[in-house]
Amino acid sequence: MSNTTVLVVEDEPAIVELVSYSLREAGWTIKSVGTTAAAWDSIAHGKPDLLLLDWMLP
C-alpha cells in the first residue's frame, strides 16, 4: 500500500494525529487538511485513493 494516499479532512488536531499515525503504521501515505475548502484544493491538485472526512466540519 505504499503508493496509496489517504486525505484526512478533520478540524481536531488530536484526531488527525491519531488517525494519521494508525494509517502510516499500516503503510499508507497521509495528507491532512482542516477545512472543506482546503480539501477541495488538495483534491484539485491530485486525487487521493481514499478520503476520510469529518462529518460535522464547521
GROMACS elastic network, one bead per residue, 0.5 to 0.9 nm:
[ bonds ]
;  ai    aj funct       b0    kb
    1     4     6  0.51895   500
    1     5     6  0.85507   500
    1    26     6  0.80972   500
    1    27     6  0.58206   500
    1    28     6  0.58381   500
    1    29     6  0.83469   500
    2     5     6  0.81160   500
    2    27     6  0.54820   500
    2    28     6  0.55850   500
    2    29     6  0.66105   500
    3    27     6  0.87175   500
    3    28     6  0.72208   500
    3    29     6  0.69365   500
    4    27     6  0.83075   500
    4    28     6  0.56178   500
    4    29     6  0.60113   500
    4    30     6  0.86165   500
    4    48     6  0.77400   500
    4    49     6  0.59864   500
    4    50     6  0.79971   500
    5    28     6  0.61177   500
    5    30     6  0.58024   500
    5    31     6  0.73419   500
    5    47     6  0.85771   500
    5    48     6  0.51924   500
    5    49     6  0.52849   500
    5    50     6  0.65600   500
    5    51     6  0.87318   500
    6    20     6  0.89548   500
    6    23     6  0.83749   500
    6    28     6  0.69380   500
    6    29     6  0.61858   500
    6    30     6  0.50201   500
    6    31     6  0.62273   500
    6    32     6  0.81918   500
    6    48     6  0.56122   500
    6    49     6  0.59484   500
    6    51     6  0.57369   500
    6    52     6  0.72220   500
    7    29     6  0.87230   500
    7    30     6  0.61049   500
    7    32     6  0.55588   500
    7    33     6  0.75826   500
    7    39     6  0.78798   500
    7    42     6  0.83656   500
    7    43     6  0.85127   500
    7    47     6  0.87490   500
    7    48     6  0.59733   500
    7    49     6  0.79848   500
    7    50     6  0.63347   500
    7    52     6  0.61516   500
    7    53     6  0.81640   500
    8    16     6  0.70441   500
    8    19     6  0.80660   500
    8    20     6  0.76781   500
    8    30     6  0.72043   500
    8    31     6  0.62167   500
    8    33     6  0.63792   500
    8    34     6  0.83079   500
    8    39     6  0.85110   500
    8    50     6  0.85749   500
    8    51     6  0.61407   500
    8    53     6  0.61848   500
    8    54     6  0.82127   500
    9    16     6  0.80185   500
    9    31     6  0.86920   500
    9    32     6  0.58595   500
    9    33     6  0.50824   500
    9    34     6  0.55925   500
    9    35     6  0.66163   500
    9    36     6  0.71850   500
    9    38     6  0.85102   500
    9    39     6  0.65065   500
    9    51     6  0.75622   500
    9    52     6  0.60791   500
    9    54     6  0.59870   500
    9    57     6  0.86512   500
   10    13     6  0.74522   500
   10    15     6  0.72865   500
   10    16     6  0.61849   500
   10    32     6  0.74416   500
   10    33     6  0.64727   500
   10    35     6  0.69765   500
   10    36     6  0.88154   500
   10    52     6  0.82283   500
   10    53     6  0.64827   500
   10    54     6  0.52215   500
   10    55     6  0.88059   500
   10    57     6  0.72007   500
   11    15     6  0.82077   500
   11    16     6  0.77457   500
   11    33     6  0.75918   500
   11    35     6  0.65210   500
   11    54     6  0.77354   500
   11    57     6  0.68250   500
   11    58     6  0.83767   500
   12    15     6  0.55055   500
   12    16     6  0.63947   500
   12    17     6  0.88499   500
   12    34     6  0.76043   500
   13    16     6  0.50000   500
   13    17     6  0.61465   500
   13    18     6  0.86598   500
   13    34     6  0.82976   500
   14    17     6  0.51405   500
   14    18     6  0.62436   500
   14    19     6  0.86764   500
   15    18     6  0.51030   500
   15    19     6  0.60628   500
   15    20     6  0.82535   500
   16    19     6  0.53482   500
   16    20     6  0.57841   500
   16    21     6  0.83078   500
   16    32     6  0.71462   500
   16    33     6  0.87338   500
   16    34     6  0.88109   500
   17    20     6  0.51448   500
   17    21     6  0.58907   500
   17    22     6  0.85457   500
   18    21     6  0.52919   500
   18    22     6  0.63329   500
   18    23     6  0.87490   500
   19    22     6  0.52868   500
   19    23     6  0.62351   500
   19    24     6  0.85929   500
   20    23     6  0.51990   500
   20    24     6  0.59795   500
   20    25     6  0.84841   500
   20    28     6  0.88595   500
   20    29     6  0.88090   500
   20    30     6  0.63174   500
   20    31     6  0.83041   500
   20    32     6  0.80315   500
   21    24     6  0.52030   500
   21    25     6  0.61545   500
   21    26     6  0.87180   500
   21    30     6  0.89401   500
   22    25     6  0.52288   500
   22    26     6  0.64957   500
   23    26     6  0.50279   500
   23    27     6  0.65238   500
   23    28     6  0.54893   500
   23    29     6  0.76668   500
   23    30     6  0.73517   500
   24    27     6  0.50030   500
   24    29     6  0.62630   500
   24    30     6  0.68193   500
   25    28     6  0.74058   500
   31    42     6  0.87720   500
   31    48     6  0.87011   500
   32    39     6  0.83509   500
   33    36     6  0.80306   500
   33    38     6  0.59925   500
   33    39     6  0.61259   500
   33    42     6  0.81851   500
   34    37     6  0.86349   500
   34    38     6  0.68678   500
   34    39     6  0.77008   500
   34    57     6  0.85873   500
   35    38     6  0.52091   500
   35    39     6  0.62505   500
   35    40     6  0.88162   500
   35    57     6  0.72057   500
   35    58     6  0.80829   500
   36    40     6  0.62457   500
   36    41     6  0.86026   500
   36    53     6  0.88983   500
   36    57     6  0.75860   500
   36    58     6  0.88518   500
   37    40     6  0.52371   500
   37    41     6  0.63121   500
   37    42     6  0.86576   500
   38    41     6  0.50050   500
   38    42     6  0.60608   500
   38    43     6  0.85622   500
   39    42     6  0.50535   500
   39    43     6  0.61145   500
   39    44     6  0.85326   500
   40    43     6  0.51121   500
   40    44     6  0.60983   500
   40    45     6  0.87710   500
   41    44     6  0.50855   500
   41    45     6  0.65230   500
   41    46     6  0.89661   500
   42    45     6  0.52736   500
   42    46     6  0.65067   500
   42    47     6  0.76219   500
   42    48     6  0.86932   500
   43    46     6  0.51351   500
   43    48     6  0.68488   500
   44    47     6  0.68697   500
   47    50     6  0.85694   500
   48    51     6  0.65968   500
   53    56     6  0.88010   500
   53    57     6  0.85282   500
   54    57     6  0.58627   500
